[in-house]
């Protein structure tokens, strides 16, 4: 249910440009006390290539595991209800134990190697949300 709320909020954000989401997680282990607040790495954008996106998603999921990231969703919409037909929207949500782990992944060599696949897959905006996402509908 939580994943559905996060996905809906992310889709709402990409369609309207405004969102406030509140999803919090507790009980992470294996990290110092500085890793108390869950962070989400959110990738949104328009699709360039289905094949490149499939390759990027597979390689991405393997890389984030090394930073204790958990991919929550890697979905494209099942139907586009409003907007251009030229490129489907892409939404990828990844949960990390904290913002520092998300940033460590983003600065990693593994992620740098993913940049070519990411560029081929789509025109993506990548952002980190600390403490989760707040949904206000």
Residue pairs with C-beta under 8 A, 6 or more apart in sequence:
2 23
3 72
3 73
5 21
5 23
5 135
6 21
6 23
6 40
6 72
6 73
6 93
6 133
7 72
7 73
7 75
7 91
7 93
8 135
9 19
9 21
9 133
9 135
10 19
10 21
10 42
10 44
10 73
10 91
10 93
10 133
11 77
11 89
11 91
12 19
12 135
12 137
13 19
13 42
13 44
14 44
14 89
14 91
15 82
15 83
15 89
19 133
19 134
19 135
19 136
20 133
20 134
20 135
20 136
21 129
21 132
21 133
21 134
21 135
22 132
22 133
22 134
22 135
23 38
23 40
23 132
23 133
23 134
24 37
24 38
24 131
24 132
25 38
25 95
25 132
28 35
28 36
28 38
28 97
28 98
30 68
30 97
31 68
31 97
31 98
31 101
34 98
34 100
35 97
35 98
35 100
35 101
36 98
37 98
37 99
37 130
37 131
38 95
38 96
38 97
38 98
38 130
38 131
38 132
39 95
39 96
39 97
39 98
39 99
39 101
39 102
39 128
39 129
39 130
39 131
40 72
40 93
40 94
40 95
40 96
40 102
40 128
40 129
40 132
40 133
41 64
41 69
41 93
41 94
41 96
41 102
41 105
41 106
41 126
41 127
41 128
42 91
42 92
42 93
42 94
42 126
42 127
42 128
42 129
42 133
43 90
43 91
43 92
43 93
43 94
43 124
43 125
43 126
44 89
44 90
44 91
44 92
44 124
44 125
45 89
45 90
45 122
45 123
45 124
45 125
46 84
46 86
46 87
46 88
46 89
46 90
46 122
46 123
47 53
47 76
47 87
47 88
47 89
47 90
47 121
47 122
48 87
48 120
48 121
48 122
48 123
49 120
49 121
49 122
52 117
52 120
52 121
52 122
53 76
53 90
53 121
53 122
55 117
55 120
55 121
56 114
56 117
56 118
56 120
56 121
57 74
57 92
57 121
59 114
59 117
60 71
60 74
60 92
60 114
60 117
60 118
61 71
61 74
63 105
63 108
63 110
63 111
63 114
64 70
64 71
64 94
64 96
64 105
66 105
66 108
66 110
67 96
67 101
67 102
67 104
67 105
67 108
68 96
68 97
68 101
69 94
69 95
69 96
69 101
69 102
69 105
70 94
70 95
70 96
71 92
71 93
71 94
72 93
72 94
72 95
73 91
73 92
73 93
74 92
75 91
75 92
76 88
76 89
76 90
76 91
77 88
77 89
77 91
80 88
80 89
83 89
87 122
87 123
90 121
90 122
90 124
92 124
94 102
96 102
96 105
98 130
99 128
99 130
102 128
103 128
105 111
106 126
106 128
118 124
